[in-house]
Amino acid sequence: MENVNNIGKGKCIISVIAILATFLLMVFLVRQMTKVAQPASVGAARGLERALENAKIRADGITASQDWGYVDQTRGIVRLPLEEAIKLTVQGYQKPEAFRTDVLARMEKASVPPPKPKNDYE
């Protein structure tokens, strides 16, 4: 009887060792496969591209806030430097009623809705 139990225990230990070895082999193979199949990182190149674009946008914003230029030349809408806008605003508030009507007229001119698109389905 004792001999039969020893054979059963031996088979059980061998089975446990084989299962454990199989799991360890699978872990090793999965790690090796992920190392080989992992694509190159695109984050660094994209991050550099975004940083350059962000710097360009900021530089354009600084230029736009300091220089004269047209926003919409066809409608006569002009961009002016912030310092000049502040001076004009202070001057305008010397006569608030006239300044208010002037600002409202400019807002109406600047906010004219665009023409409706042509609809081919009608």
Contacts in CASP RR format, 6 or more apart in sequence:
PFRMAT RR
TARGET T0000
AUTHOR 0000-0000-0000
METHOD contacts of the structure
MODEL  1
MENVNNIGKGKCIISVIAILATFLLMVFLVRQMTKVAQPASVGAARGLER
ALENAKIRADGITASQDWGYVDQTRGIVRLPLEEAIKLTVQGYQKPEAFR
TDVLARMEKASVPPPKPKNDYE
64 79 0 8 1.000
65 81 0 8 1.000
65 82 0 8 1.000
66 81 0 8 1.000
66 82 0 8 1.000
67 79 0 8 1.000
67 81 0 8 1.000
68 78 0 8 1.000
68 79 0 8 1.000
68 80 0 8 1.000
68 81 0 8 1.000
69 78 0 8 1.000
69 79 0 8 1.000
69 80 0 8 1.000
70 76 0 8 1.000
70 77 0 8 1.000
70 78 0 8 1.000
70 79 0 8 1.000
71 77 0 8 1.000
71 78 0 8 1.000
71 79 0 8 1.000
75 109 0 8 1.000
75 110 0 8 1.000
75 112 0 8 1.000
77 109 0 8 1.000
77 110 0 8 1.000
80 88 0 8 1.000
92 98 0 8 1.000
92 99 0 8 1.000
92 102 0 8 1.000
93 99 0 8 1.000
END
